[in-house]
């Protein structure tokens, strides 16, 4: 493939990105969570290219990105409960897993041949502009090699996928910094992945949520045991030890700090970028140690990513 094209989110850049997507090529674009690797969700070829570029296992389903709830109704069965959740949290960092409409016309690679589909309506203005310029559903996992640290800046995408994808739309740093929360609504409400919408916010509306997910046969993205991993090994709930690269949280000495003030929103936004910086600082054989993060609010999503980053590598 020719050199990956760097595009600005101008009318010309958006038109060029949409043109390349319509040709079955892949374009990375910013969302409020992380950069997504977009391809036409109706095209077997485009979706196969996503799996190839990322070296992603084919049994791991993808999220379909759409501009609004009306578009979602074309691809999924949206019942009254899902309508109510969408009215509160869309557009935003929430993905809903819903029954797939058989006439949806999506590539079976998107859903891993499941009878459900994961759908998200992103809030980022560049993502919205691209979806409307393209005029169709975009399958878009995170724009990074599978299992590695998710990208929150255009340069992160280039570092992992340059030469493997057609283009990157540069919309600057992502504000949320961890992937979307995934809520299963094909049956009883179930939390399938913690993310940018807090569990507390969802439970205030829906009541206690069951915990779902299967790392061997995922029902939604982000369920594999080892994921989001730097090259260096990771140690959690740590205090500083000489010879490690230490990522702090709150007041105290550290090599890097997710949030000196102990703000979980700031920590989530900084997480993946700081994991990359720590990986660059770590010498051969060194460990990245990370301070304890409270298991509340966005801390649940941060800890989910860190547990997967520290898991044994396949």
C-alpha positions in Angstrom: 0.0 0.0 0.0 1.2 3.6 -0.7 2.2 5.9 2.1 -0.6 6.5 4.6 -2.2 9.9 3.9 -2.4 12.5 6.7 -5.6 14.5 6.4 -6.9 17.5 8.2 -10.7 17.6 9.1 -11.4 20.4 6.6 -14.1 20.0 4.0 -11.5 18.8 1.5 -10.0 16.4 4.0 -13.4 14.9 4.9 -14.3 14.6 1.3 -11.0 12.8 0.6 -11.5 10.5 3.6 -15.1 9.6 2.5 -13.8 8.9 -1.1 -11.2 6.5 0.2 -13.8 4.7 2.4 -16.2 4.4 -0.5 -13.3 2.7 -2.4 -13.1 0.0 0.3 -10.0 1.5 2.0 -9.4 2.2 5.7 -9.3 5.6 7.3 -8.5 6.3 11.0 -10.5 9.0 12.6 -10.9 10.6 16.1 -13.7 9.9 18.4 -14.1 11.4 21.9 -12.7 8.1 23.3 -9.8 6.9 21.1 -9.0 6.9 17.3 -11.0 4.4 15.4 -10.0 2.5 12.3 -12.9 2.9 9.9 -14.0 0.8 7.1 -17.3 0.3 5.3 -19.3 -2.1 7.5 -21.2 -3.4 4.5 -18.1 -4.5 2.6 -16.5 -7.9 3.3 -13.3 -6.6 1.7 -13.1 -3.5 3.8 -13.8 -5.3 7.0 -11.3 -8.0 6.2 -8.8 -5.3 5.7 -9.5 -4.0 9.2 -8.7 -7.4 10.6 -5.6 -7.7 8.5 -4.2 -4.2 9.3 -4.6 -4.8 13.0 -3.8 -8.5 13.0 -7.0 -8.9 15.0 -8.6 -12.3 15.6 -11.7 -12.8 13.4 -13.8 -14.0 16.3 -13.6 -10.6 17.9 -16.6 -8.5 16.8 -16.4 -4.8 15.8 -18.4 -1.7 16.7 -20.5 -0.1 14.0 -20.4 3.7 14.2 -23.4 5.7 13.0 -24.4 9.4 13.1 -27.7 9.1 15.0 -30.4 6.9 16.5 -32.4 6.9 13.3 -29.5 5.3 11.5 -29.1 2.7 14.3 -32.7 1.6 13.8 -31.8 0.5 10.2 -29.3 -2.1 11.5 -30.5 -3.1 14.9 -33.8 -3.8 16.7 -34.1 -0.8 19.0 -36.8 -1.5 21.7 -38.3 1.1 24.1 -35.6 0.4 26.7 -32.8 0.9 24.2 -34.5 4.1 22.9 -34.6 5.5 26.5 -30.9 4.7 27.1 -29.9 6.2 23.7 -31.9 9.4 24.5 -29.7 10.0 27.5 -26.3 8.8 26.4 -26.1 9.2 22.6 -24.2 10.8 21.1 -21.4 9.8 23.5 -19.0 7.1 24.7 -21.6 4.3 25.0 -22.0 1.3 22.7 -25.2 -0.7 22.8 -25.2 -4.4 21.8 -28.6 -5.0 20.3 -30.4 -7.7 18.2 -29.2 -7.5 14.6 -31.8 -6.9 11.9 -31.4 -9.7 9.4 -32.0 -7.3 6.5 -29.2 -4.9 7.8 -26.8 -5.7 5.0 -23.7 -5.7 7.3 -20.7 -7.9 6.6 -20.9 -11.0 8.8 -17.3 -10.3 9.7 -18.5 -7.2 11.7 -20.6 -9.3 14.1 -18.4 -12.4 14.1 -21.6 -14.1 12.8 -23.4 -13.4 16.1 -27.1 -12.5 16.1 -26.3 -9.1 17.8 -24.6 -6.0 16.7 -22.6 -3.4 18.7 -23.6 0.1 17.7 -22.2 3.5 18.8 -23.1 7.1 18.0 -20.0 9.1 18.7 -20.1 12.7 19.8 -16.8 13.9 18.3 -17.5 16.5 15.6 -14.9 15.1 13.2 -16.4 11.6 13.6 -19.9 13.0 13.0 -18.7 15.0 10.0 -17.0 11.9 8.5 -20.0 9.6 9.1 -22.3 12.1 7.3 -19.8 12.7 4.4 -19.5 8.9 4.0 -23.2 8.3 4.3 -23.1 4.7 5.7 -22.1 2.5 8.6 -18.4 2.4 9.6 -17.0 -0.5 11.4 -14.3 1.0 13.6 -12.2 -0.8 16.3 -9.3 1.2 17.9 -6.7 2.2 15.3 -3.8 0.2 16.6 -2.2 -3.2 16.3 -4.4 -5.7 18.1 -3.6 -6.2 21.8 -1.4 -3.1 21.9 -2.0 0.4 23.5 -5.0 2.2 22.0 -4.3 5.5 20.2 -5.5 8.8 21.5 -3.6 11.0 19.0 -3.0 10.8 15.3 0.7 10.2 15.8 -0.1 7.1 17.8 -2.0 5.7 14.8 0.9 6.4 12.5 3.3 4.7 14.9 1.3 1.5 14.7 -0.4 1.4 11.3 1.5 3.7 8.9 1.8 1.9 5.5 -1.1 -0.5 6.4 -4.0 1.9 6.0 -5.0 4.6 3.5 -5.3 7.7 5.7 -5.6 9.3 9.1 -7.9 12.2 9.9 -6.1 14.3 12.5 -8.5 15.7 15.0 -6.1 16.3 17.9 -6.0 14.4 21.2 -9.1 12.5 22.3 -10.9 14.0 25.3 -12.1 10.9 27.1 -9.1 8.6 26.5 -10.6 5.2 27.2 -12.9 3.3 24.9 -16.7 3.4 25.1 -18.7 1.5 27.7 -20.4 -1.5 26.1 -23.9 -2.2 27.4 -25.7 -5.4 26.4 -29.4 -4.9 25.8 -30.3 -8.0 23.7 -31.5 -9.6 26.9 -31.2 -8.5 30.6 -29.0 -5.4 30.8 -25.4 -6.4 31.2 -22.1 -4.5 31.4 -19.9 -6.0 28.7 -17.0 -3.5 29.0 -16.4 -0.6 31.4 -15.6 2.7 29.6 -16.4 6.4 29.1 -19.9 6.2 30.6 -19.6 5.2 34.2 -21.3 2.1 35.6 -22.9 4.3 38.3 -24.6 6.5 35.6 -26.0 3.4 33.9 -27.2 1.7 37.1 -28.9 4.9 38.2 -31.1 4.5 35.1 -31.3 0.7 34.7 -30.7 -0.7 38.2 -27.9 -3.2 39.0 -26.1 -4.5 35.9 -25.0 -8.1 35.4 -21.4 -8.5 34.4 -21.0 -10.0 31.0 -18.2 -10.9 28.6 -16.3 -14.0 27.5 -12.6 -13.7 26.6 -12.7 -17.0 24.6 -15.8 -16.2 22.6 -16.3 -12.4 22.9 -19.8 -11.0 22.5 -18.4 -7.5 22.2 -15.0 -5.9 21.7 -12.5 -5.4 24.5 -13.2 -8.7 26.3 -9.9 -10.5 25.5 -7.9 -11.1 28.7 -4.7 -9.6 27.2 -5.3 -6.2 25.6 -4.0 -2.6 25.6 -0.5 -3.9 26.4 2.8 -2.0 26.1 5.9 -4.0 25.2 7.2 -3.8 28.8 5.5 -5.8 31.5 3.1 -4.0 33.8 2.7 -4.1 37.6 -0.5 -2.7 39.2 -1.4 -1.1 42.6 2.3 -0.4 43.0 4.5 1.8 45.1 7.8 3.0 43.5 10.7 0.6 43.4 14.1 1.5 42.0 14.7 0.3 38.5 11.0 0.5 37.4 9.2 3.2 35.4 6.6 4.5 37.8 3.3 6.0 36.7 1.7 7.8 39.6 -1.8 9.0 40.5 -2.3 11.9 42.9 0.4 13.5 44.9 3.8 11.9 45.1 7.0 11.3 43.3 6.7 9.5 40.0 8.3 9.3 36.5 4.9 10.1 34.9 1.6 11.0 36.6 -1.9 10.3 35.3 -3.3 13.1 37.3 -1.3 14.9 40.1 -4.6 16.2 41.5 -6.2 12.7 41.6 -8.8 13.5 38.9 -10.1 10.3 37.3 -11.3 12.2 34.2 -7.8 13.6 33.6 -6.3 10.2 34.4 -8.5 8.5 31.8 -7.7 11.1 29.2 -3.9 10.6 29.9 -3.9 6.8 30.3 -2.9 5.4 26.9 -0.6 8.3 26.0 1.3 7.8 29.3 1.5 4.0 28.8 3.2 4.8 25.5 5.6 7.3 27.1 6.4 4.8 29.9 7.1 2.1 27.3 9.5 4.4 25.5 11.3 5.2 28.8 11.5 1.5 29.9 14.9 -0.1 29.2 15.1 -3.8 28.2 13.7 -5.9 31.0 12.3 -3.0 33.0 8.7 -3.1 34.3 6.1 -0.3 34.2 4.6 0.1 37.7 1.3 1.9 38.1 -0.1 3.4 41.3 -3.4 2.2 42.7 -6.5 3.8 40.9 -9.8 4.0 42.9 -12.4 1.5 41.6 -15.1 4.1 41.2 -16.5 6.1 38.3 -14.0 6.2 35.4 -11.6 4.4 37.7 -13.5 1.2 36.8 -12.6 1.7 33.1 -9.0 2.6 33.8 -8.5 -0.4 36.0 -10.2 -2.7 33.4 -7.6 -1.5 30.8 -4.7 -1.8 33.2 -5.7 -5.4 34.3 -5.8 -6.4 30.6 -2.5 -4.5 29.9 -0.8 -6.5 32.8 -2.3 -9.9 31.9 -0.1 -12.7 30.6 0.6 -12.3 26.9 -0.7 -14.9 24.5 
